[in-house]
Structure formats: structure tokens, C-alpha cells
């Protein structure tokens, strides 16, 4: 299938339409991004990938990194992970405290902010140098040693991360954070501030389309069973209170970030990443959602 022609045609159509979304303004550094940026890259397992627009420009992947946190933690701890968090959809916003209090500090799933904070706590205990070691893991998945943290964005998040601080302290009050809250938050803000292009983002998720193996290096990252479960969690939890609509309209496991990125995988076939900073009311890229909906329709590549 000629994916290049398909994404070029769809992108032309998407870019011609009005985008009613807005950039994430609650993180000041993200508010500085050109709202009209657009890039998409599709990476088949057995072909060279191709992209359209600003597909080589780096941006802050934000909550998309939660999937990679989960992959690293799950690879180390296996099923013990689920003693610290669940794997059910939340049905609430990504930074809700109400549900967390009701469920006594056990995050509903790993892809909401509370779940990612617990994953950071777990990796602080598991890795000798958490920030360096996790960045090395991401670089390995993307086969790109230039990937790094954006310190300005991490600092901006730390200065304005009041809700995340409240979430962390609430989890701590229930005994589900073992390390100092400030240390967990620092790691979390850096993880969200990882910068990648849609090309490297699509490449880094390709192991989830390939049964847990990085296609280029042939290194196994996760077992087939663990890979299947992470894809299932992305399908049900990757878009917070819009997960059902993404499954309904796109039909792929995926994850969004408030930096305007979305990545999705079709197991056995491809991974695809899109970046458009204007977000809809649920905090997901407006054009990114439209692009992926049209892509799976045009290629008949929904998993359903």
C-alpha cells in the first residue's frame, strides 16, 4: 500500500479546513508554539516510512511518554505493577483528584497523571540514574541518540504544576508513593518534556506494532503478552474521557499529549504519529484526530 500518497492526500484535505482548537496555555512554554504547525509520519514495519509537513521538527511529547514509562516499568516488574495501579478506563479528565481520593490513592490506570506519577516513583527505585536511564531507553526505542529533555519546558511545568503536585501529595498520603514528592515530580516533569519529531515518535512506538521487538535492531523490549496488554491499555485509556470516541472513529491503540502530538499503532502493520498543537475541548489534537480517522478509513486499517 502506498501510504505516502494517502497521507499526502489526507493532509491536504485536513490543512484546508478550519481548526477550532487552542494550544495548551496552562504550560507557558507550550503556549509559545506556533499553533499552525503540522507534521505526520507513518512507519510500516517492513517498509521505509514517509512523512508530510514538519515531520522532522521536534516538539514536547508530553503525556505520550507515559506509554514509554509503562513499557519500561512493566518490563522490569511484570504483573507486580498492578498492585500499585489499575488498568481500567478512568472516564474522567487526565488530572482528576476526585477519583483518586475515592479509590484511596490507587490510580485507575497508568496513562492518567496519577498513574504516571506512580510509574515515576517505581522507576526511581528501579533505575540507578532514573532520568539518564529512562532517556537512554527512549533513545534505544527510537534508534536516535539526539533525543533529549527540554529543560525550559520541564521548568515551566514545575513552576505551574500545582494540580500535579496536589495529585502526588494525595497519593503520598495514601502510602502509594515511596520517594519524596519533589523527586517524583521532577522526574515526571522531565519525562513529559522529552522532545521528539513525529518521525522519531512513530519509530519509538514501532516495537508495540511488532510484538515487542524493535524492528531495526531486533532487540526484544517486551514479551508478546506484555505488548498486547500495553496496546489494550492504550486502546481503552490513551485519550482519557475521549477514548471511546477515538476507538469509535479511528480504531487503533494510541496515545495523545497536550503538546499536540498523537501516536497510534496498528499491530503487525505500522505506527503513525501526527503533530498539530491546537487541541479540542478534551485536550487532544483536533487535526491529529481528524487525520487518523481519515487514515484508517482510507486504508481500511482499523483493528476492528
Secondary structure, DSSP 8 states (H G I E B T S, - for coil): --HHHHHHHHHHHHHHS----B---SSHHHHTS-TT--EEEEEETTS--EEEESTT--EE-GGGHHHHHHHHHHHHHGGGGGGTB--S---S-TT-SHHHHHTTT-BS-TTSHHHHHHHHHHHHHH-TTHHHHHHHHHHHHHT-TT-EE-HHHHHHHHHH-HHHHHHHHHHHHTT---S-HHHHHHHHHHHHTEEE-HHHHHHHTHHHHTTTB-TTT--B-S-HHHHHHHHHHHHHHTTGGGHHHHHHHT-SEEEE-TTSEEEEEETTTEEEEEE---B-TTSSBHHHHHHHHHHHHHHT----
